[in-house]
Amino acid sequence: MEDAYARSVSEVLDFFGVDSSKGLTDFQVSQHARLYGKNGTPFWKLVFKQFDDLLVKILIAAALVSFLLALINGETGLIAFLEPSVILMILAANAAVGVITETNAEKALEELRAYQADIATVLRNGCFSILPATELVPGDIVEVSVGCKIPADMRMIEMLSGQLRVDQAILTGESSSVEKDLESTIATNAVYQDKTNILFSGTVVVAGRARAVVIGVGANTAMGSIRDSMLRTDDEATPLKKKLDEFGTFLAKVIAGICVLVWIVNIGHFRDPAHGGFLRGAIHYFKIAVALAVAAIPEGLPAVVTTCLALGTKRMARLNAIVRSLPSVETLGCTTVICSDKTGTLTTNMMSVSKICVVHSIKNGPEVAEFGVSGTTYAPEGFIFDNTGVQLEFPAQLPCLLHIAMCSALCNESLLQYNPDKGNYEKIGESTEVALRVLAEKVGLPGFDSMPSALNMLSKHKRASYCNHYWENQFKKVSVLEFSRDRKMMSVLCNHKQMEIMFSKGAPESIISRCTNILCNNDGSTIPIDATLRAELDSRFNSFAGKETLRCLALALKIMPMGQQTLSFDDEKDLTFIGLVGMLDPPREEVRNAMISCMTAGIRVIVVTGDNKSTAESVCRKIGAFDHLVDYVGHSYTAAEFEELPGTQQTMALQRMALLTRVEPSHKRMLVEALQNQNEVVAMTGDGVNDAPALKKADIGIAMGSGTAVAKSASDMVLADDNFATIVAAVAEGRAIYNNTKQFIRYMISSNIGEVVCIFVAAVLGIPDTLAPVQLLWVNLVTDGLPATAIGFNKPDSDVMKAKPRKVSEAVVSGWLFFRYLVIGAYVGLATVAGFIWWFIYSETGPKLPYTELMNFDTCPTRETTYPCSIFEDRHPSTVAMTVLVVVEMFNALNNLSENQSLLVIPPWSNLWLVASIILTMLLHILILYVPPLSTLFSVTSLSWNEWAVILYLSFPVIIIDEVLKFFSRNSHGIRFNFRFRRYDALPKKELRDK
């Protein structure tokens, strides 16, 4: 309903046919679900998407031509359908792999959304029930109250409290909450801010309670329209996709040229008596040309690329990186700049107390003691250390630490609990208050020698707040003075054994100014505070807040008159100072090593945060982002400082920048565009609706698992754990995938070149067809496909994160690499033809013909010979040739364990999947040789030991040849050769700008 804001309550309810006192019936729910539809990519579109590839289209054409030629020749039954059927089966398998992996990626994202799914209190059939927000339909009556996230776009119908206020900053950017009402809006061209009777999906109720009717779900919400506008943006092809498309176009032209050439070369043979006429001869050689096309196209390439990327996404999912589109995995490999958010990505987003300051004694002048606290999450795991770094065995035996634990537990409105589903500790309330709760758990309880070990024996659920609950049971809360901005403190009155105590916490400047006494840590005595002591405390506070950029709170107590039941602001004076605690959002422990990996890999990290400059610089120092800098001038900017720079200075600043602070979402997009203009490949993190444009603009948009659905929809990858180290691991995975992709493309293309050389040489020499089309298909699909897929399991090179990022314009197949393909391919083809000729001329079981007889085989029926012409239809020579082709390709698969490293350095057993695939391939090949129905189908026969020995002699040299080529690659000769052959690059190099 587009104009619900301008309609009255009764008009809206009538539109949906709903009774506000009963809600929708089950029938209406199913009816509305059908009527208003659901979101998601239609399945048929995903299927057709898999066939949108040039090589796949050529193969479909080859299958149709093969089928038509079979019909023209009068073939029927299995023979006519075999070749096209096998081609179409492998294409269907490829499409299935693509569809399954893409739907799995979407499902993983949906699972992440469900993990944090909103629920709604819905009125249906006259009863209220709590349902997942995803089950809502337009017309549902929903009740909302304080803290609720609005589950859909809704029109207010009934106020259940004095007022209803909603925080809709996520949608409109309004800094303060908005009051909602029931009246219809009369404004023309109303914007979101004008629609005061509409509750928008994703916004949060901050005050009041009300009922509303759902008017839009999914894409038909204000949030949904933002998300859809992001999704309507056309996705740019990734570098690998562009290169493979260029490679496909190049290959198609080469194939067409060779096919025409073979046909033309054999025009003179069209009239040979063996064919039975000119037309039949033309058709025969046209079939050879089609066989050449089948041989030249790596049928399994699309499937293997998809499988390799899918394997990468699975590995990345285990690393907590959920990939939304398969090709983006590979794009990570060329990332040159990572723009990372600070809070929650580089840090834990879990406030933790790291320092405690108390007064030890004043006997010999003010003696202040500092304690360190370990642990960087909400888990009650960590220790207290003195200023020499020695761990305190029983912290609760020290008076000040004991009273700090009491005050932290009692002057506190937050909750800490263990979530068994997520396996972590969660907060409810302010993060600073939860940090104090965790501190109370780390201090422990007094009077038990076995306290630390006894606490560790508790279940995680009980351990979460065991000490806090102990203090809450000992001290009964009587009255609370809430925190206010003018006082900058809060107080709580507690009763303990007929004694009234007030605990206070707040900003150090507010608490210390109200203190007249101080608690000493050495003996628990209370002494008056003097100017010297006050100056010393101020000095420590300034050190904590300034140099160490800690967020500080001071804690105090006061003994109150017996029987007092209420607190007033006047009671907050003459306090006794207990101690000072400094807390921070601690850097993640694994981030420092991740930063070092980035620097080694030539990837620049720019920290982007809305925080102030000093706090952000402190975090950057701790995580190693500034390790390579002598000073921060020219490397650390606020957004305002950067915008004020002249154009040329901005360009220079971008090349040196390591930190950008006080940013708004618009600055993120500006930063991405500026970096892309300098030909950088940019990864950008974000979590809010307003981050979506920057995420979409970036080459790799990385959304946080805890972020909004809109940010996730705009992103290429979602971090389930919000962790920067996961991004770095994903970059390493992207590089490894690209390297493996190059390896199996190299393997498949060199094998296919071998097949083309084999058919072409046989046609030029005028000898019988060495391989039948069905044999070529078997080699391409089964014996090539399995090892090529296994090459995707190659372990990343140990130096994968030590090399600089590759350039986006770098060809998948460079000149030198293509030369290597040709050399290996030429040997594969010549070895196959050699095996075929060997059987006719030298084999003990063969006819031992002179070579000239073999060349003139087609005139055999027209002249007298000493041998029967049926010898040219013997299945032995093509079986030997086919087996040479299979075995030489198995050896060639071992060559592809690494592009340049010798097999002596990276042995076969480094990839057991490859070894297993080679064994399986050979077993399948032996199966078709020795099992009669299969051997008839593939026109092959069994081989003798002597024939197997010759096959091995012909096949093994491919390893020696490639070892020599690898040696040249590792030395400068390969580089010079590459320069000389640059203009013959298989893949045209052209400048491109992704996204």
KERO-748944 format. One record per residue (C-alpha): residue in one letter; x, y, z. Coordinates in steps of 0.5 Angstrom, whole numbers, padded with zeros to 4 digits, always signed. Layout:
N
aXYZ...
***
This chain:
995
m+0000+0000+0000e+0004+0006-0003d+0000+0012+0001a-0002+0009+0008y+0001+0015+0011a-0004+0019+0008r-0010+0015+0010s-0014+0014+0016v-0013+0008+0021s-0020+0005+0019e-0018+0006+0011v-0012+0002+0012l-0015-0003+0016d-0021-0004+0011f-0016-0004+0005f-0012-0011+0008g-0019-0013+0011v-0017-0014+0018d-0020-0013+0025s-0015-0009+0029s-0018-0014+0035k-0017-0020+0032g-0011-0020+0027l-0011-0024+0020t-0014-0031+0020d-0009-0037+0017f-0013-0037+0011q-0011-0029+0010v-0004-0030+0012s-0003-0035+0006q-0007-0031+0001h-0003-0025+0003a+0004-0029+0002r+0002-0031-0005l-0001-0024-0007y+0005-0020-0005g+0010-0025-0007k+0017-0026-0004n+0024-0024-0006g+0030-0028-0008t+0033-0030-0015p+0028-0035-0019f+0032-0041-0020w+0031-0042-0028k+0035-0035-0028l+0041-0038-0024v+0041-0044-0029f+0041-0040-0035k+0046-0036-0032q+0051-0042-0032f+0050-0043-0040d+0052-0035-0041d+0059-0037-0043l+0062-0037-0050l+0066-0044-0050v+0060-0047-0047k+0056-0044-0053i+0061-0047-0058l+0060-0054-0055i+0053-0054-0055a+0054-0052-0063a+0059-0058-0064a+0054-0062-0060l+0048-0060-0065v+0053-0061-0071s+0055-0068-0069f+0048-0070-0068l+0046-0067-0075l+0052-0071-0078a+0050-0077-0075l+0043-0077-0078i+0045-0075-0085n+0050-0081-0085g+0044-0085-0083e+0046-0087-0076t+0041-0089-0071g+0041-0091-0064l+0046-0090-0059i+0052-0088-0064a+0048-0082-0066f+0046-0080-0059l+0053-0082-0056e+0057-0076-0057p+0052-0070-0057s+0049-0073-0050v+0056-0074-0047i+0057-0066-0049l+0051-0064-0046m+0051-0068-0040i+0058-0065-0038l+0055-0058-0039a+0049-0060-0035a+0054-0062-0029n+0057-0056-0030a+0051-0052-0029a+0049-0056-0023v+0055-0054-0020g+0055-0047-0021v+0047-0047-0019i+0049-0051-0012t+0055-0047-0010e+0051-0040-0012t+0045-0042-0008n+0049-0045-0002a+0053-0038-0002e+0046-0035-0001k+0043-0040+0004a+0049-0038+0008l+0048-0031+0008e+0040-0032+0010e+0043-0037+0015l+0047-0031+0018r+0041-0027+0018a+0037-0032+0021y+0042-0032+0027q+0040-0025+0028a+0033-0025+0026d+0028-0020+0029i+0022-0023+0032a+0015-0020+0032t+0009-0020+0037v+0004-0021+0032l-0004-0022+0033r-0007-0027+0029n-0014-0031+0030g-0015-0027+0036c-0009-0029+0040f-0002-0026+0040s+0004-0030+0039i+0012-0029+0038l+0014-0030+0030p+0020-0029+0026a+0020-0023+0023t+0021-0026+0016e+0014-0029+0017l+0010-0023+0017v+0005-0021+0011p+0002-0014+0010g-0004-0014+0014d-0001-0017+0020i-0003-0013+0027v+0004-0012+0031e+0005-0010+0038v+0012-0006+0039s+0015-0003+0045v+0021+0000+0048g+0028-0004+0045c+0024-0007+0039k+0027-0007+0032i+0021-0005+0028p+0020-0012+0023a+0017-0009+0017d+0014-0002+0015m+0008-0001+0019r+0002+0004+0020m+0001+0006+0027i-0007+0004+0029e-0007+0005+0037m-0003+0008+0042l-0002+0004+0048s+0002+0009+0052g+0003+0017+0053q+0008+0017+0047l+0012+0013+0042r+0019+0015+0040v+0023+0012+0035d+0030+0012+0033q+0031+0012+0025a+0038+0015+0024i+0039+0009+0021l+0035+0011+0015t+0034+0018+0015g+0040+0020+0019e+0036+0024+0024s+0041+0025+0031s+0035+0025+0036s+0029+0020+0036v+0022+0022+0033e+0015+0022+0036k+0010+0018+0032d+0003+0019+0032l-0004+0016+0029e-0006+0022+0025s-0006+0022+0017t+0000+0026+0014i-0003+0031+0009a+0004+0034+0006t+0005+0033-0001n+0011+0029-0004a+0012+0027+0003v+0019+0024+0005y+0021+0019+0010q+0021+0025+0016d+0014+0027+0014k+0011+0020+0015t+0010+0021+0023n+0005+0015+0023i+0009+0010+0019l+0014+0006+0023f+0020+0004+0018s+0023-0003+0018g+0030-0003+0022t+0029+0003+0026v+0028+0002+0034v+0023+0004+0039v+0026+0008+0044a+0020+0010+0048g+0013+0008+0049r+0008+0002+0046a+0004+0002+0041r+0000-0003+0035a+0001-0002+0028v-0001-0006+0022v+0004-0008+0017i+0004-0005+0010g+0010-0007+0007v+0015-0013+0008g+0022-0015+0004a+0023-0011-0002n+0017-0006-0001t+0020-0003+0005a+0024+0004+0006m+0030-0001+0007g+0028-0006+0002s+0028+0000-0003i+0035+0002-0001r+0037-0005-0002d+0034-0006-0009s+0037+0000-0011m+0044-0003-0009l+0042-0009-0013r+0040-0006-0019t+0047-0004-0020d+0050-0008-0026d+0056-0012-0023e+0062-0011-0026a+0066-0018-0029t+0072-0020-0024p+0079-0019-0027l+0079-0027-0028k+0072-0027-0031k+0074-0022-0036k+0081-0026-0038l+0077-0032-0039d+0072-0029-0043e+0078-0026-0047f+0081-0033-0047g+0075-0036-0050t+0074-0031-0056f+0081-0032-0057l+0081-0040-0057a+0074-0039-0061k+0078-0036-0067v+0084-0041-0067i+0079-0047-0067a+0075-0044-0073g+0082-0043-0077i+0084-0050-0075c+0078-0053-0077v+0077-0049-0084l+0085-0051-0085v+0084-0058-0084w+0078-0058-0088i+0081-0054-0094v+0088-0059-0093n+0084-0065-0095i+0079-0062-0101g+0084-0067-0105h+0082-0073-0101f+0074-0072-0102r+0074-0076-0108d+0077-0082-0105p+0074-0089-0106a+0074-0090-0099h+0069-0085-0098g+0064-0087-0103g+0063-0080-0107f+0065-0073-0106l+0059-0071-0102r+0061-0076-0097g+0068-0075-0097a+0066-0067-0095i+0062-0070-0089h+0067-0074-0087y+0073-0069-0086f+0067-0064-0084k+0067-0069-0078i+0074-0069-0077a+0074-0061-0077v+0068-0062-0071a+0073-0067-0068l+0078-0062-0068a+0073-0057-0065v+0071-0062-0059a+0079-0063-0058a+0081-0056-0058i+0075-0054-0053p+0077-0055-0046e+0070-0058-0044g+0071-0059-0037l+0074-0052-0036p+0068-0048-0034a+0066-0053-0029v+0073-0054-0026v+0074-0046-0025t+0067-0046-0022t+0069-0052-0017c+0075-0049-0016l+0072-0042-0014a+0067-0046-0010l+0072-0050-0006g+0075-0043-0004t+0068-0041-0002k+0068-0047+0003r+0075-0046+0006m+0073-0039+0007a+0067-0040+0010r+0071-0044+0015l+0075-0038+0016n+0068-0034+0018a+0068-0031+0011i+0062-0032+0007v+0063-0031+0000r+0056-0028-0004s+0059-0029-0011l+0064-0034-0013p+0068-0030-0018s+0070-0025-0012v+0074-0030-0009e+0079-0029-0014t+0079-0021-0014l+0081-0021-0007g+0088-0024-0010c+0089-0017-0013t+0087-0013-0007t+0092-0007-0006v+0089-0003-0001i+0084-0005+0005c+0080+0000+0008s+0078-0002+0015d+0074+0000+0020k+0077+0000+0027t+0071-0001+0032g+0069-0009+0032t+0074-0010+0026l+0081-0009+0028t+0078-0008+0036t+0074-0013+0039n+0068-0008+0040m+0068-0011+0047m+0070-0006+0052s+0075-0008+0058v+0078-0006+0064s+0086-0006+0062k+0089-0001+0068i+0087+0000+0075c+0090+0006+0080v+0089+0006+0087v+0093+0009+0093h+0097+0004+0097s+0099+0008+0103i+0101+0015+0105k+0106+0014+0110n+0112+0016+0106g+0108+0021+0102p+0103+0019+0097e+0104+0012+0094v+0100+0010+0088a+0099+0003+0086e+0098+0001+0079f+0095-0006+0077g+0094-0009+0070v+0088-0013+0068s+0089-0019+0062g+0083-0021+0058t+0080-0017+0052t+0073-0020+0051y+0067-0021+0056a+0069-0027+0058p+0071-0027+0065e+0078-0030+0064g+0084-0026+0066f+0088-0024+0071i+0091-0018+0075f+0098-0016+0075d+0102-0011+0080n+0106-0006+0077t+0112-0011+0076g+0108-0016+0072v+0107-0021+0077q+0100-0024+0077l+0096-0023+0084e+0094-0030+0087f+0088-0027+0091p+0086-0020+0088a+0080-0020+0093q+0085-0020+0099l+0087-0013+0097p+0082-0008+0100c+0082-0003+0094l+0081-0008+0089l+0076-0012+0094h+0071-0005+0094i+0073-0004+0087a+0069-0011+0085m+0064-0009+0090c+0062-0002+0087s+0063-0005+0080a+0058-0011+0081l+0053-0006+0085c+0053+0001+0082n+0051-0003+0075e+0045-0004+0071s+0048-0008+0065l+0048-0016+0065l+0053-0021+0063q+0051-0028+0060y+0053-0034+0056n+0050-0036+0050p+0051-0043+0048d+0049-0043+0041k+0054-0038+0039g+0059-0040+0044n+0061-0033+0047y+0059-0028+0053e+0054-0023+0051k+0052-0016+0054i+0046-0013+0055g+0047-0006+0057e+0052-0001+0056s+0059-0004+0054t+0063+0000+0060e+0058-0003+0065v+0059-0010+0062a+0067-0008+0063l+0066-0007+0070r+0062-0013+0071v+0067-0017+0068l+0073-0014+0072a+0069-0016+0078e+0069-0023+0076k+0077-0023+0075v+0078-0020+0082g+0074-0026+0085l+0071-0027+0092p+0075-0026+0099g+0076-0031+0104f+0077-0038+0100d+0084-0040+0098s+0082-0044+0093m+0078-0039+0089p+0081-0038+0082s+0081-0046+0081a+0074-0047+0084l+0071-0041+0080n+0074-0045+0074m+0070-0051+0075l+0063-0048+0074s+0059-0048+0068k+0060-0042+0063h+0053-0040+0064k+0054-0040+0072r+0061-0037+0071a+0058-0031+0067s+0056-0027+0073y+0058-0032+0079c+0061-0026+0083n+0057-0021+0081h+0051-0025+0084y+0055-0026+0090w+0055-0019+0092e+0048-0017+0089n+0046-0022+0095q+0050-0019+0100f+0048-0012+0099k+0041-0011+0097k+0039-0005+0093v+0035+0000+0096s+0035+0006+0092v+0039+0009+0085l+0040+0016+0083e+0041+0015+0075f+0047+0018+0071s+0046+0025+0069r+0050+0029+0064d+0050+0035+0069r+0053+0030+0075k+0057+0025+0070m+0056+0020+0075m+0051+0015+0078s+0050+0012+0085v+0046+0006+0089l+0044+0006+0096c+0045-0002+0099n+0044-0005+0105h+0048-0010+0108k+0048-0013+0115q+0044-0007+0118m+0049-0002+0115e+0047+0003+0109i+0053+0004+0104m+0052+0008+0098f+0057+0006+0092s+0058+0011+0086k+0062+0011+0080g+0063+0017+0074a+0067+0021+0071p+0074+0022+0075e+0073+0030+0075s+0066+0029+0078i+0068+0024+0083i+0075+0026+0086s+0072+0033+0087r+0067+0030+0091c+0071+0026+0095t+0074+0028+0102n+0077+0021+0104i+0081+0016+0101l+0081+0008+0102c+0089+0005+0103n+0090-0001+0099n+0096-0003+0104d+0091-0004+0111g+0084-0002+0109s+0085+0005+0113t+0081+0011+0111i+0085+0018+0111p+0083+0025+0109i+0085+0027+0102d+0089+0033+0101a+0091+0037+0095t+0098+0033+0094l+0094+0027+0094r+0089+0030+0089a+0094+0033+0085e+0097+0026+0084l+0090+0023+0082d+0089+0028+0077s+0096+0027+0074r+0095+0019+0074f+0088+0020+0071n+0091+0025+0065s+0096+0020+0064f+0091+0014+0063a+0086+0019+0059g+0092+0022+0055k+0098+0018+0053e+0094+0011+0054t+0088+0014+0051l+0084+0010+0056r+0076+0011+0058c+0077+0013+0065l+0072+0012+0071a+0073+0013+0078l+0069+0009+0084a+0067+0011+0091l+0063+0010+0097k+0060+0013+0103i+0057+0010+0109m+0050+0013+0110p+0046+0014+0116m+0042+0007+0119g+0035+0006+0116q+0036+0011+0110q+0031+0009+0104t+0032+0014+0099l+0038+0018+0096s+0038+0025+0093f+0043+0029+0090d+0046+0032+0096d+0048+0025+0099e+0053+0025+0093k+0059+0029+0097d+0064+0027+0102l+0065+0021+0099t+0071+0016+0100f+0075+0015+0094i+0076+0007+0092g+0080+0007+0086l+0081+0009+0078v+0079+0004+0073g+0082+0005+0065m+0078+0001+0060l+0079+0001+0052d+0076-0003+0046p+0082-0007+0046p+0085-0009+0039r+0084-0016+0037e+0090-0021+0039e+0091-0023+0032v+0091-0017+0028r+0098-0015+0029n+0100-0021+0025a+0095-0020+0020m+0098-0013+0019i+0105-0016+0018s+0102-0020+0013c+0099-0015+0009m+0105-0011+0009t+0109-0017+0007a+0104-0018+0001g+0105-0011-0001i+0098-0009+0001r+0097-0002+0004v+0092-0002+0010i+0088+0005+0011v+0084+0005+0018v+0078+0009+0017t+0074+0011+0023g+0069+0016+0026d+0073+0016+0033n+0077+0022+0035k+0085+0022+0032s+0088+0021+0039t+0084+0014+0040a+0085+0012+0033e+0093+0013+0033s+0093+0009+0040v+0090+0003+0037c+0094+0004+0031r+0100+0004+0035k+0098-0003+0038i+0096-0006+0032g+0102-0005+0028a+0099+0000+0023f+0104+0005+0025d+0110+0000+0025h+0114+0003+0019l+0113+0010+0020v+0118+0015+0024d+0112+0020+0025y+0105+0021+0024v+0105+0027+0020g+0102+0026+0013h+0100+0019+0015s+0094+0021+0019y+0089+0025+0017t+0082+0027+0020a+0076+0027+0014a+0076+0035+0015e+0084+0036+0014f+0084+0031+0008e+0078+0035+0005e+0081+0042+0006l+0088+0040+0002p+0089+0042-0005g+0088+0037-0011t+0095+0035-0012q+0097+0035-0004q+0090+0030-0004t+0093+0025-0009m+0100+0025-0005a+0096+0024+0002l+0093+0018-0001q+0099+0015-0003r+0102+0015+0004m+0095+0015+0008a+0095+0010+0014l+0089+0013+0018l+0083+0017+0017t+0079+0019+0023r+0072+0023+0024v+0069+0020+0018e+0062+0020+0016p+0059+0015+0011s+0060+0019+0005h+0067+0020+0006k+0068+0013+0005r+0065+0013-0002m+0070+0019-0003l+0076+0015-0001v+0074+0009-0005e+0073+0013-0011a+0080+0017-0010l+0084+0011-0009q+0081+0007-0015n+0083+0013-0019q+0090+0012-0018n+0089+0005-0020e+0088+0001-0014v+0084-0005-0012v+0080-0003-0006a+0077-0007-0001m+0072-0003+0004t+0069-0006+0010g+0062-0003+0013d+0056-0005+0017g+0051+0001+0016v+0046+0002+0011n+0049+0009+0010d+0056+0005+0008a+0052+0001+0003p+0054+0006-0003a+0062+0005-0001l+0061-0002-0001k+0058-0003-0008k+0063+0002-0010a+0069-0002-0008d+0072-0007-0012i+0071-0012-0006g+0065-0010-0001i+0066-0013+0006a+0060-0013+0010m+0060-0015+0018g+0056-0020+0020s+0053-0016+0026g+0052-0011+0020t+0045-0009+0017a+0042-0013+0012v+0043-0007+0007a+0050-0007+0008k+0051-0015+0007s+0047-0014+0000a+0051-0009-0002s+0057-0013-0001d+0061-0019-0004m+0063-0022+0002v+0061-0022+0009l+0065-0023+0016a+0061-0027+0020d+0066-0026+0026d+0067-0018+0024n+0075-0020+0024f+0080-0016+0020a+0085-0022+0020t+0079-0026+0017i+0080-0021+0011v+0087-0022+0011a+0086-0030+0011a+0081-0029+0005v+0086-0025+0001a+0091-0031+0002e+0086-0036-0001g+0084-0031-0007r+0091-0031-0009a+0092-0039-0008i+0085-0040-0012y+0088-0035-0018n+0095-0039-0018n+0091-0046-0018t+0086-0043-0023k+0093-0042-0028q+0095-0048-0026f+0089-0052-0029i+0088-0048-0035r+0095-0049-0037y+0094-0057-0036m+0088-0057-0039i+0090-0052-0045s+0096-0056-0046s+0093-0063-0046n+0088-0060-0051i+0093-0057-0056g+0096-0064-0056e+0090-0067-0058v+0089-0061-0064v+0096-0063-0066c+0095-0070-0066i+0089-0069-0071f+0092-0064-0075v+0099-0068-0076a+0095-0074-0078a+0091-0070-0083v+0097-0067-0086l+0101-0074-0086g+0095-0077-0089i+0095-0083-0084p+0088-0086-0082d+0085-0082-0076t+0089-0083-0070l+0083-0082-0065a+0075-0083-0066p+0071-0077-0063v+0068-0081-0058q+0075-0083-0055l+0077-0075-0055l+0071-0074-0051w+0073-0079-0046v+0080-0076-0045n+0077-0069-0045l+0072-0070-0040v+0074-0076-0035t+0082-0077-0036d+0083-0069-0036g+0077-0067-0032l+0079-0071-0025p+0086-0069-0025a+0085-0061-0027t+0079-0061-0021a+0085-0064-0016i+0090-0059-0018g+0085-0054-0015f+0087-0057-0008n+0094-0055-0009k+0097-0052-0003p+0098-0045-0003d+0106-0043-0004s+0109-0042+0002d+0111-0035-0001v+0104-0033-0003m+0103-0027+0002k+0110-0025+0000a+0109-0023-0007k+0106-0016-0009p+0099-0016-0011r+0098-0018-0019k+0096-0012-0023v+0089-0013-0025s+0091-0012-0033e+0096-0018-0032a+0094-0024-0037v+0092-0031-0035v+0097-0033-0040s+0103-0029-0042g+0107-0030-0048w+0112-0034-0045l+0107-0039-0041f+0103-0040-0048f+0110-0042-0051r+0111-0047-0046y+0103-0049-0047l+0105-0050-0054v+0112-0054-0053i+0108-0059-0048g+0102-0059-0053a+0106-0061-0059y+0110-0066-0055v+0103-0069-0053g+0100-0069-0060l+0107-0072-0063a+0108-0077-0058t+0100-0079-0059v+0101-0080-0067a+0108-0083-0065g+0104-0089-0061f+0099-0090-0067i+0105-0090-0073w+0109-0095-0068w+0104-0100-0068f+0103-0100-0075i+0111-0100-0077y+0115-0103-0071s+0110-0107-0066e+0111-0115-0066t+0103-0116-0066g+0102-0111-0072p+0103-0111-0079k+0110-0108-0080l+0108-0104-0086p+0113-0099-0089y+0111-0092-0088t+0109-0091-0095e+0104-0096-0095l+0101-0093-0088m+0100-0086-0092n+0097-0089-0098f+0092-0093-0094d+0086-0090-0097t+0088-0093-0104c+0088-0100-0101p+0082-0103-0104t+0084-0100-0111r+0091-0104-0111e+0094-0111-0110t+0097-0111-0103t+0101-0116-0098y+0096-0115-0093p+0089-0114-0092c+0086-0107-0092s+0082-0109-0086i+0088-0108-0082f+0087-0100-0082e+0080-0102-0078d+0084-0105-0073r+0083-0102-0066h+0090-0103-0063p+0093-0097-0066s+0088-0092-0064t+0088-0096-0057v+0095-0095-0056a+0095-0087-0059m+0089-0086-0054t+0093-0089-0048v+0099-0085-0050l+0095-0079-0049v+0092-0081-0043v+0099-0083-0039v+0102-0077-0042e+0097-0072-0039m+0097-0076-0032f+0105-0074-0032n+0103-0067-0035a+0098-0066-0029l+0104-0068-0024n+0108-0062-0028n+0102-0057-0026l+0103-0058-0018s+0107-0051-0019e+0108-0046-0024n+0116-0046-0024q+0118-0050-0018s+0121-0057-0020l+0118-0064-0018l+0124-0065-0013v+0122-0059-0009i+0114-0060-0009p+0113-0068-0010p+0107-0071-0012w+0105-0073-0005s+0104-0065-0003n+0097-0066-0007l+0094-0073-0005w+0088-0071-0008l+0092-0070-0015v+0095-0077-0014a+0088-0080-0012s+0085-0077-0018i+0091-0080-0023i+0090-0087-0020l+0082-0087-0021t+0083-0084-0028m+0088-0090-0030l+0083-0095-0027l+0077-0092-0031h+0082-0092-0037i+0084-0100-0036l+0076-0101-0034i+0074-0099-0042l+0080-0103-0044y+0079-0109-0041v+0071-0110-0040p+0068-0112-0047p+0062-0107-0047l+0066-0101-0046s+0071-0103-0050t+0066-0104-0056l+0063-0097-0054f+0070-0093-0054s+0073-0097-0060v+0079-0100-0056t+0082-0106-0054s+0086-0110-0049l+0094-0108-0049s+0100-0113-0048w+0106-0111-0043n+0110-0109-0049e+0105-0104-0051w+0105-0101-0044a+0112-0101-0044v+0112-0097-0051i+0107-0092-0048l+0111-0091-0042y+0117-0089-0046l+0113-0084-0050s+0110-0081-0044f+0115-0080-0039p+0119-0075-0043v+0114-0069-0042i+0116-0069-0035i+0124-0068-0037i+0121-0063-0042d+0117-0059-0037e+0123-0059-0032v+0128-0056-0037l+0122-0050-0039k+0121-0049-0031f+0129-0048-0030f+0129-0043-0036s+0122-0039-0032r+0126-0039-0026n+0132-0035-0029s+0132-0029-0033h+0132-0032-0040g+0124-0033-0039i+0123-0026-0037r+0127-0024-0044f+0123-0029-0048n+0117-0026-0045f+0119-0019-0047r+0120-0022-0054f+0114-0026-0055r+0109-0020-0051r+0105-0019-0058y+0103-0026-0058d+0100-0026-0051a+0094-0031-0051l+0090-0026-0047p+0090-0019-0050k+0092-0014-0044k+0088-0008-0044e+0087-0003-0038l+0081-0004-0035r+0078-0001-0028d+0073-0006-0024k+0067-0003-0021
***
